[in-house]
């Protein structure tokens, strides 16, 4: 008989022996996946170790563990990922939202004071950033864009499931936003180098490359956004960009050269440069000094 305790023991051992990358997460992964199969939570698993799985449940669990052994992310196996204070549907058409991206949301909430701000999230993916902003600021008018229809469909599902209405547009960055201006432009664009070996790492290789890589130095999309953002910003509006841990200095320079003020980089909880922001001037652009600040939890 395949009990909860026995199934977890088998899965944890199988994952631990499959690849070194799964050694640290094997226990948590096995619990998450069994809870998903049984439609229970981890507390229930601990309370009912002798519960016997049905044959169908055991077969499904085995299949999920085998896929996890091959490196497929747990979020794709369960079809959901936690972000901010809600769960989001994820599919192979979307990037899996990362905890670091919550810093982007926090900074947006800190820097925009308008009660009825008009904001746009470029390359929304699952809709994570846009939905978090809509959740925290119900009076804001939030637009979210993505160039891929399948990805946008996931964002639409999440918007409806969470009852957080946002405007969704199929658009390559600013393409469908002609003539529109915003108090805030926020984006977590692709920013990994095309040749980065980490793109073939465990988990990451299952995510859409188009949502991860952006040219030889990883900055093609960020350059495009910085170049065209001023045409879509209100005076004193803000541009916030997530980027790689080693890209803070160059992204600050891009914003400064474009004429942004108050340019600075905020570090994540791992002390890595993660979000760079700048304010479009209310008057003529002026030269500003680069700053770097550490995110305070």
Beta strands, then each sheet from edge to edge (+ up, - down):
strand 1: 80-83
strand 2: 86-89
strand 3: 118-122
strand 4: 141-146
strand 5: 167-170
strand 6: 182-187
strand 7: 233-242
strand 8: 260-267
strand 9: 273-280
strand 10: 291-294
sheet 1: 1+ 2-
sheet 2: 5+ 4+ 3+ 6+ 7+ 9- 8+ 10+
end
